[in-house]
């Protein structure tokens, strides 16, 4: 990593959030065969919309919400955060089905958890 990258991600919380979003988007693509196509506004219970990879365009009705979350090395567990994120999706049921993906960055190994709602 060079100095410009260090300055860009000098805020560990911001780096954790952006890293977790990147992991979740790649996991959605590689493990769930979904592609993220839209950022959602605040108060929707999730960060993004995703659709099946095979769908021709983003105007399909078979989309799902994606909630991403990251944890830096510390006391909180990925399982506990995942429960919180599933509850967050549930608070906005009109948004449709969704998936939460939580990444806990620690020395070794990195812990990635995923769960569907409902």
Secondary structure as the mmCIF struct_conf table of DSSP 4:
data_model
#
loop_
_struct_conf.conf_type_id
_struct_conf.id
_struct_conf.beg_label_comp_id
_struct_conf.beg_label_asym_id
_struct_conf.beg_label_seq_id
_struct_conf.end_label_comp_id
_struct_conf.end_label_asym_id
_struct_conf.end_label_seq_id
HELX_RH_AL_P HELX_RH_AL_P1 UNK A 3 UNK A 8
TURN_TY1_P TURN_TY1_P1 UNK A 9 UNK A 9
BEND BEND1 UNK A 11 UNK A 11
HELX_RH_AL_P HELX_RH_AL_P2 UNK A 12 UNK A 32
STRN STRN1 UNK A 34 UNK A 39
HELX_LH_PP_P HELX_LH_PP_P1 UNK A 40 UNK A 41
BEND BEND2 UNK A 42 UNK A 47
STRN STRN2 UNK A 48 UNK A 52
TURN_TY1_P TURN_TY1_P2 UNK A 53 UNK A 54
BEND BEND3 UNK A 56 UNK A 57
TURN_TY1_P TURN_TY1_P3 UNK A 58 UNK A 59
BEND BEND4 UNK A 61 UNK A 61
STRN STRN3 UNK A 63 UNK A 71
BEND BEND5 UNK A 73 UNK A 75
HELX_RH_AL_P HELX_RH_AL_P3 UNK A 78 UNK A 90
TURN_TY1_P TURN_TY1_P4 UNK A 91 UNK A 92
HELX_RH_3T_P HELX_RH_3T_P1 UNK A 93 UNK A 95
STRN STRN4 UNK A 98 UNK A 104
BEND BEND6 UNK A 107 UNK A 108
STRN STRN5 UNK A 111 UNK A 117
#
